[in-house]
Amino acid sequence: MKDSIITAERKKKELINLLVCFIIANLVNLYAIITYHTHFSEMITSIFYIIIFTFLIYTFWTIIRIFFYSIKVLFKRENKIQE
């Protein structure tokens, strides 16, 4: 089996993606707090839900990226075959 190496640049990009997902989850929570007129202490008490939602968003984003990467690779192969 081939060993794979994850570069520091890739790790940094994935951490940034995770941070963006965390920010989006917090903004959704803030929107819900404002919409339903609840206390802002909900930002702290619902942190575990925010973390779970963050990983759900990150998973969904990863699936989308894999899908588009697969399509890109497929078209590259198709172009090589036609040449």
N, CA, C and O atoms as a printed pandas DataFrame, in Angstrom:
     atom_number atom_name residue_name chain_id  residue_number  x_coord  y_coord  z_coord
0              1         N          MET        A               1    0.832   -1.173    0.000
1              2        CA          MET        A               1    0.000    0.000    0.000
2              3         C          MET        A               1    0.886    1.249    0.000
3              4         O          MET        A               1    1.939    1.284    0.636
4              5         N          LYS        A               2    0.444    2.240   -0.707
5              6        CA          LYS        A               2    1.236    3.463   -0.833
6              7         C          LYS        A               2    1.015    4.377    0.376
7              8         O          LYS        A               2   -0.121    4.626    0.781
8              9         N          ASP        A               3    2.114    4.868    0.941
9             10        CA          ASP        A               3    2.009    5.838    2.027
10            11         C          ASP        A               3    1.675    7.194    1.438
11            12         O          ASP        A               3    2.235    7.599    0.420
12            13         N          SER        A               4    0.765    7.885    2.085
13            14        CA          SER        A               4    0.450    9.229    1.612
14            15         C          SER        A               4    0.895   10.246    2.655
15            16         O          SER        A               4    0.843   10.009    3.862
16            17         N          ILE        A               5    1.327   11.367    2.143
17            18        CA          ILE        A               5    1.833   12.425    3.008
18            19         C          ILE        A               5    0.926   13.638    2.846
19            20         O          ILE        A               5    0.670   14.096    1.732
20            21         N          ILE        A               6    0.457   14.139    3.950
21            22        CA          ILE        A               6   -0.362   15.348    3.936
22            23         C          ILE        A               6    0.560   16.520    4.217
23            24         O          ILE        A               6    1.207   16.580    5.263
24            25         N          THR        A               7    0.614   17.438    3.287
25            26        CA          THR        A               7    1.523   18.571    3.433
26            27         C          THR        A               7    0.990   19.577    4.454
27            28         O          THR        A               7   -0.194   19.579    4.791
28            29         N          ALA        A               8    1.876   20.411    4.925
29            30        CA          ALA        A               8    1.489   21.449    5.881
30            31         C          ALA        A               8    0.522   22.437    5.231
31            32         O          ALA        A               8   -0.374   22.965    5.890
32            33         N          GLU        A               9    0.710   22.680    3.945
33            34        CA          GLU        A               9   -0.186   23.598    3.227
34            35         C          GLU        A               9   -1.605   23.040    3.174
35            36         O          GLU        A               9   -2.567   23.787    3.355
36            37         N          ARG        A              10   -1.748   21.734    2.928
37            38        CA          ARG        A              10   -3.072   21.106    2.883
38            39         C          ARG        A              10   -3.719   21.137    4.258
39            40         O          ARG        A              10   -4.918   21.397    4.370
40            41         N          LYS        A              11   -2.945   20.876    5.308
41            42        CA          LYS        A              11   -3.476   20.931    6.674
42            43         C          LYS        A              11   -3.983   22.328    6.997
43            44         O          LYS        A              11   -5.035   22.490    7.614
44            45         N          LYS        A              12   -3.225   23.335    6.573
45            46        CA          LYS        A              12   -3.608   24.728    6.823
46            47         C          LYS        A              12   -4.914   25.061    6.098
47            48         O          LYS        A              12   -5.794   25.710    6.665
48            49         N          LYS        A              13   -5.038   24.615    4.847
49            50        CA          LYS        A              13   -6.263   24.873    4.083
50            51         C          LYS        A              13   -7.471   24.196    4.723
51            52         O          LYS        A              13   -8.552   24.780    4.790
52            53         N          GLU        A              14   -7.285   22.968    5.190
53            54        CA          GLU        A              14   -8.397   22.250    5.807
54            55         C          GLU        A              14   -8.794   22.889    7.143
55            56         O          GLU        A              14   -9.979   22.938    7.473
56            57         N          LEU        A              15   -7.832   23.370    7.902
57            58        CA          LEU        A              15   -8.158   24.071    9.147
58            59         C          LEU        A              15   -8.899   25.372    8.871
59            60         O          LEU        A              15   -9.809   25.745    9.612
60            61         N          ILE        A              16   -8.511   26.056    7.811
61            62        CA          ILE        A              16   -9.216   27.286    7.430
62            63         C          ILE        A              16  -10.642   26.951    7.006
63            64         O          ILE        A              16  -11.578   27.667    7.360
64            65         N          ASN        A              17  -10.811   25.865    6.248
65            66        CA          ASN        A              17  -12.158   25.432    5.859
66            67         C          ASN        A              17  -13.000   25.115    7.091
67            68         O          ASN        A              17  -14.169   25.495    7.164
68            69         N          LEU        A              18  -12.406   24.419    8.056
69            70        CA          LEU        A              18  -13.132   24.091    9.283
70            71         C          LEU        A              18  -13.488   25.350   10.068
71            72         O          LEU        A              18  -14.577   25.442   10.635
72            73         N          LEU        A              19  -12.578   26.317   10.104
73            74        CA          LEU        A              19  -12.847   27.579   10.790
74            75         C          LEU        A              19  -13.996   28.333   10.113
75            76         O          LEU        A              19  -14.851   28.901   10.793
76            77         N          VAL        A              20  -14.016   28.338    8.800
77            78        CA          VAL        A              20  -15.105   28.993    8.062
78            79         C          VAL        A              20  -16.431   28.304    8.377
79            80         O          VAL        A              20  -17.447   28.973    8.568
80            81         N          CYS        A              21  -16.428   26.978    8.432
81            82        CA          CYS        A              21  -17.647   26.249    8.780
82            83         C          CYS        A              21  -18.101   26.581   10.198
83            84         O          CYS        A              21  -19.300   26.697   10.455
84            85         N          PHE        A              22  -17.148   26.735   11.124
85            86        CA          PHE        A              22  -17.481   27.110   12.503
86            87         C          PHE        A              22  -18.098   28.505   12.552
87            88         O          PHE        A              22  -19.058   28.738   13.285
88            89         N          ILE        A              23  -17.550   29.422   11.778
89            90        CA          ILE        A              23  -18.094   30.782   11.732
90            91         C          ILE        A              23  -19.506   30.775   11.152
91            92         O          ILE        A              23  -20.389   31.474   11.649
92            93         N          ILE        A              24  -19.717   29.988   10.104
93            94        CA          ILE        A              24  -21.059   29.893    9.512
94            95         C          ILE        A              24  -22.048   29.319   10.522
95            96         O          ILE        A              24  -23.169   29.813   10.637
96            97         N          ALA        A              25  -21.647   28.283   11.252
97            98        CA          ALA        A              25  -22.526   27.692   12.260
98            99         C          ALA        A              25  -22.860   28.702   13.357
99           100         O          ALA        A              25  -23.996   28.753   13.829
100          101         N          ASN        A              26  -21.883   29.499   13.761
101          102        CA          ASN        A              26  -22.140   30.536   14.758
102          103         C          ASN        A              26  -23.070   31.615   14.226
103          104         O          ASN        A              26  -23.931   32.103   14.958
104          105         N          LEU        A              27  -22.912   31.986   12.984
105          106        CA          LEU        A              27  -23.798   32.992   12.394
106          107         C          LEU        A              27  -25.235   32.477   12.281
107          108         O          LEU        A              27  -26.187   33.230   12.488
108          109         N          VAL        A              28  -25.386   31.199   11.955
109          110        CA          VAL        A              28  -26.733   30.605   11.909
110          111         C          VAL        A              28  -27.344   30.609   13.303
111          112         O          VAL        A              28  -28.528   30.909   13.460
112          113         N          ASN        A              29  -26.554   30.279   14.312
113          114        CA          ASN        A              29  -27.036   30.308   15.691
114          115         C          ASN        A              29  -27.414   31.728   16.105
115          116         O          ASN        A              29  -28.446   31.935   16.745
116          117         N          LEU        A              30  -26.595   32.692   15.748
117          118        CA          LEU        A              30  -26.893   34.086   16.070
118          119         C          LEU        A              30  -28.182   34.538   15.391
119          120         O          LEU        A              30  -28.993   35.241   15.994
120          121         N          TYR        A              31  -28.367   34.134   14.138
121          122        CA          TYR        A              31  -29.602   34.470   13.421
122          123         C          TYR        A              31  -30.817   33.880   14.139
123          124         O          TYR        A              31  -31.840   34.551   14.276
124          125         N          ALA        A              32  -30.711   32.620   14.602
125          126        CA          ALA        A              32  -31.817   31.991   15.326
126          127         C          ALA        A              32  -32.093   32.700   16.639
127          128         O          ALA        A              32  -33.250   32.861   17.027
128          129         N          ILE        A              33  -31.052   33.120   17.322
129          130        CA          ILE        A              33  -31.225   33.837   18.592
130          131         C          ILE        A              33  -31.951   35.164   18.364
131          132         O          ILE        A              33  -32.854   35.523   19.119
132          133         N          ILE        A              34  -31.552   35.880   17.327
133          134        CA          ILE        A              34  -32.193   37.169   17.036
134          135         C          ILE        A              34  -33.629   36.962   16.563
135          136         O          ILE        A              34  -34.527   37.706   16.959
136          137         N          THR        A              35  -33.848   35.963   15.725
137          138        CA          THR        A              35  -35.183   35.719   15.176
138          139         C          THR        A              35  -36.178   35.326   16.259
139          140         O          THR        A              35  -37.308   35.814   16.279
140          141         N          TYR        A              36  -35.755   34.444   17.159
141          142        CA          TYR        A              36  -36.678   33.947   18.184
142          143         C          TYR        A              36  -36.601   34.725   19.499
143          144         O          TYR        A              36  -37.198   34.315   20.494
144          145         N          HIS        A              37  -35.874   35.841   19.510
145          146        CA          HIS        A              37  -35.801   36.747   20.671
146          147         C          HIS        A              37  -35.420   36.018   21.957
147          148         O          HIS        A              37  -36.066   36.198   22.990
148          149         N          THR        A              38  -34.375   35.196   21.897
149          150        CA          THR        A              38  -33.902   34.506   23.097
150          151         C          THR        A              38  -32.674   35.232   23.641
151          152         O          THR        A              38  -32.192   36.196   23.047
152          153         N          HIS        A              39  -32.182   34.757   24.769
153          154        CA          HIS        A              39  -31.035   35.386   25.415
154          155         C          HIS        A              39  -29.747   35.064   24.657
155          156         O          HIS        A              39  -29.613   33.995   24.062
156          157         N          PHE        A              40  -28.816   35.995   24.688
157          158        CA          PHE        A              40  -27.546   35.780   24.018
158          159         C          PHE        A              40  -26.660   34.773   24.750
159          160         O          PHE        A              40  -25.615   34.378   24.234
160          161         N          SER        A              41  -27.066   34.363   25.935
161          162        CA          SER        A              41  -26.321   33.300   26.624
162          163         C          SER        A              41  -26.447   31.974   25.875
163          164         O          SER        A              41  -25.691   31.037   26.133
164          165         N          GLU        A              42  -27.397   31.896   24.956
165          166        CA          GLU        A              42  -27.548   30.712   24.105
166          167         C          GLU        A              42  -26.309   30.483   23.248
167          168         O          GLU        A              42  -26.038   29.353   22.842
168          169         N          MET        A              43  -25.554   31.544   22.971
169          170        CA          MET        A              43  -24.332   31.397   22.178
170          171         C          MET        A              43  -23.335   30.483   22.900
171          172         O          MET        A              43  -22.598   29.733   22.260
172          173         N          ILE        A              44  -23.316   30.552   24.221
173          174        CA          ILE        A              44  -22.381   29.746   24.997
174          175         C          ILE        A              44  -22.982   28.387   25.342
175          176         O          ILE        A              44  -22.298   27.366   25.261
176          177         N          THR        A              45  -24.248   28.370   25.724
177          178        CA          THR        A              45  -24.858   27.119   26.170
178          179         C          THR        A              45  -25.094   26.138   25.028
179          180         O          THR        A              45  -25.192   24.934   25.266
180          181         N          SER        A              46  -25.185   26.621   23.814
181          182        CA          SER        A              46  -25.418   25.714   22.686
182          183         C          SER        A              46  -24.157   25.443   21.879
183          184         O          SER        A              46  -24.239   25.109   20.698
184          185         N          ILE        A              47  -23.002   25.583   22.498
185          186        CA          ILE        A              47  -21.733   25.405   21.785
186          187         C          ILE        A              47  -21.575   23.982   21.255
187          188         O          ILE        A              47  -20.987   23.787   20.191
188          189         N          PHE        A              48  -22.091   22.983   21.979
189          190        CA          PHE        A              48  -21.963   21.602   21.503
190          191         C          PHE        A              48  -22.791   21.383   20.236
191          192         O          PHE        A              48  -22.375   20.654   19.336
192          193         N          TYR        A              49  -23.962   22.014   20.170
193          194        CA          TYR        A              49  -24.761   21.931   18.943
194          195         C          TYR        A              49  -24.058   22.645   17.794
195          196         O          TYR        A              49  -24.111   22.200   16.647
196          197         N          ILE        A              50  -23.409   23.738   18.107
197          198        CA          ILE        A              50  -22.676   24.481   17.080
198          199         C          ILE        A              50  -21.514   23.639   16.547
199          200         O          ILE        A              50  -21.254   23.629   15.344
200          201         N          ILE        A              51  -20.829   22.945   17.427
201          202        CA          ILE        A              51  -19.716   22.092   16.997
202          203         C          ILE        A              51  -20.215   20.955   16.113
203          204         O          ILE        A              51  -19.602   20.651   15.091
204          205         N          ILE        A              52  -21.320   20.328   16.498
205          206        CA          ILE        A              52  -21.891   19.260   15.675
206          207         C          ILE        A              52  -22.313   19.809   14.318
207          208         O          ILE        A              52  -22.051   19.187   13.289
208          209         N          PHE        A              53  -22.960   20.963   14.309
209          210        CA          PHE        A              53  -23.386   21.589   13.057
210          211         C          PHE        A              53  -22.173   21.971   12.209
211          212         O          PHE        A              53  -22.222   21.889   10.982
212          213         N          THR        A              54  -21.093   22.385   12.855
213          214        CA          THR        A              54  -19.860   22.710   12.136
214          215         C          THR        A              54  -19.352   21.493   11.376
215          216         O          THR        A              54  -19.003   21.597   10.200
216          217         N          PHE        A              55  -19.306   20.342   12.039
217          218        CA          PHE        A              55  -18.822   19.135   11.370
218          219         C          PHE        A              55  -19.783   18.654   10.288
219          220         O          PHE        A              55  -19.349   18.069    9.295
220          221         N          LEU        A              56  -21.075   18.890   10.464
221          222        CA          LEU        A              56  -22.027   18.556    9.402
222          223         C          LEU        A              56  -21.794   19.427    8.163
223          224         O          LEU        A              56  -21.793   18.925    7.039
224          225         N          ILE        A              57  -21.601   20.709    8.369
225          226        CA          ILE        A              57  -21.313   21.610    7.254
226          227         C          ILE        A              57  -20.001   21.221    6.583
227          228         O          ILE        A              57  -19.908   21.203    5.355
228          229         N          TYR        A              58  -18.987   20.908    7.389
229          230        CA          TYR        A              58  -17.677   20.521    6.853
230          231         C          TYR        A              58  -17.780   19.234    6.034
231          232         O          TYR        A              58  -17.165   19.122    4.974
232          233         N          THR        A              59  -18.552   18.270    6.521
233          234        CA          THR        A              59  -18.756   17.020    5.789
234          235         C          THR        A              59  -19.460   17.274    4.468
235          236         O          THR        A              59  -19.056   16.747    3.431
236          237         N          PHE        A              60  -20.507   18.077    4.504
237          238        CA          PHE        A              60  -21.237   18.411    3.279
238          239         C          PHE        A              60  -20.307   19.120    2.290
239          240         O          PHE        A              60  -20.325   18.811    1.099
240          241         N          TRP        A              61  -19.506   20.055    2.765
241          242        CA          TRP        A              61  -18.571   20.788    1.916
242          243         C          TRP        A              61  -17.529   19.839    1.310
243          244         O          TRP        A              61  -17.163   19.979    0.143
244          245         N          THR        A              62  -17.060   18.884    2.100
245          246        CA          THR        A              62  -16.078   17.911    1.617
246          247         C          THR        A              62  -16.677   17.024    0.533
247          248         O          THR        A              62  -16.009   16.729   -0.458
248          249         N          ILE        A              63  -17.918   16.597    0.705
249          250        CA          ILE        A              63  -18.588   15.783   -0.316
250          251         C          ILE        A              63  -18.727   16.563   -1.614
251          252         O          ILE        A              63  -18.512   16.010   -2.693
252          253         N          ILE        A              64  -19.080   17.831   -1.524
253          254        CA          ILE        A              64  -19.191   18.668   -2.726
254          255         C          ILE        A              64  -17.834   18.798   -3.410
255          256         O          ILE        A              64  -17.748   18.700   -4.634
256          257         N          ARG        A              65  -16.772   19.018   -2.633
257          258        CA          ARG        A              65  -15.433   19.151   -3.226
258          259         C          ARG        A              65  -14.994   17.850   -3.893
259          260         O          ARG        A              65  -14.409   17.887   -4.975
260          261         N          ILE        A              66  -15.261   16.715   -3.279
261          262        CA          ILE        A              66  -14.910   15.422   -3.877
262          263         C          ILE        A              66  -15.672   15.214   -5.182
263          264         O          ILE        A              66  -15.109   14.734   -6.166
264          265         N          PHE        A              67  -16.940   15.572   -5.187
265          266        CA          PHE        A              67  -17.757   15.432   -6.390
266          267         C          PHE        A              67  -17.185   16.262   -7.536
267          268         O          PHE        A              67  -17.029   15.755   -8.647
268          269         N          PHE        A              68  -16.874   17.525   -7.278
269          270        CA          PHE        A              68  -16.346   18.378   -8.344
270          271         C          PHE        A              68  -14.937   17.965   -8.760
271          272         O          PHE        A              68  -14.582   18.096   -9.932
272          273         N          TYR        A              69  -14.130   17.472   -7.825
273          274        CA          TYR        A              69  -12.802   16.983   -8.176
274          275         C          TYR        A              69  -12.916   15.754   -9.071
275          276         O          TYR        A              69  -12.145   15.605  -10.019
276          277         N          SER        A              70  -13.871   14.873   -8.778
277          278        CA          SER        A              70  -14.077   13.681   -9.594
278          279         C          SER        A              70  -14.500   14.046  -11.011
279          280         O          SER        A              70  -14.030   13.452  -11.982
280          281         N          ILE        A              71  -15.388   15.024  -11.121
281          282        CA          ILE        A              71  -15.815   15.477  -12.447
282          283         C          ILE        A              71  -14.639   16.071  -13.204
283          284         O          ILE        A              71  -14.488   15.824  -14.401
284          285         N          LYS        A              72  -13.813   16.840  -12.534
285          286        CA          LYS        A              72  -12.636   17.446  -13.164
286          287         C          LYS        A              72  -11.681   16.375  -13.687
287          288         O          LYS        A              72  -11.186   16.469  -14.811
288          289         N          VAL        A              73  -11.426   15.361  -12.868
289          290        CA          VAL        A              73  -10.544   14.272  -13.283
290          291         C          VAL        A              73  -11.166   13.499  -14.447
291          292         O          VAL        A              73  -10.461   13.108  -15.378
292          293         N          LEU        A              74  -12.452   13.281  -14.401
293          294        CA          LEU        A              74  -13.138   12.558  -15.471
294          295         C          LEU        A              74  -13.012   13.292  -16.797
295          296         O          LEU        A              74  -12.746   12.667  -17.824
296          297         N          PHE        A              75  -13.198   14.606  -16.791
297          298        CA          PHE        A              75  -13.075   15.375  -18.029
298          299         C          PHE        A              75  -11.641   15.424  -18.534
299          300         O          PHE        A              75  -11.414   15.453  -19.744
300          301         N          LYS        A              76  -10.684   15.434  -17.637
301          302        CA          LYS        A              76   -9.275   15.406  -18.070
302          303         C          LYS        A              76   -8.966   14.091  -18.758
303          304         O          LYS        A              76   -8.281   14.078  -19.780
304          305         N          ARG        A              77   -9.455   12.990  -18.221
305          306        CA          ARG        A              77   -9.236   11.675  -18.834
306          307         C          ARG        A              77   -9.943   11.597  -20.183
307          308         O          ARG        A              77   -9.398   11.058  -21.146
308          309         N          GLU        A              78  -11.144   12.131  -20.246
309          310        CA          GLU        A              78  -11.916   12.084  -21.484
310          311         C          GLU        A              78  -11.207   12.881  -22.582
311          312         O          GLU        A              78  -11.192   12.462  -23.740
312          313         N          ASN        A              79  -10.622   14.021  -22.227
313          314        CA          ASN        A              79   -9.892   14.823  -23.205
314          315         C          ASN        A              79   -8.644   14.104  -23.678
315          316         O          ASN        A              79   -8.288   14.213  -24.851
316          317         N          LYS        A              80   -7.965   13.372  -22.802
317          318        CA          LYS        A              80   -6.771   12.635  -23.198
318          319         C          LYS        A              80   -7.133   11.488  -24.142
319          320         O          LYS        A              80   -6.386   11.193  -25.075
320          321         N          ILE        A              81   -8.257   10.851  -23.905
321          322        CA          ILE        A              81   -8.678    9.745  -24.744
322          323         C          ILE        A              81   -9.037   10.241  -26.150
323          324         O          ILE        A              81   -8.732    9.575  -27.140
324          325         N          GLN        A              82   -9.677   11.399  -26.238
325          326        CA          GLN        A              82  -10.087   11.948  -27.536
326          327         C          GLN        A              82   -8.899   12.425  -28.364
327          328         O          GLN        A              82   -8.985   12.455  -29.591
328          329         N          GLU        A              83   -7.827   12.787  -27.742
329          330        CA          GLU        A              83   -6.649   13.284  -28.471
330          331         C          GLU        A              83   -5.961   12.151  -29.087
331          332         O          GLU        A              83   -4.941   12.336  -29.752
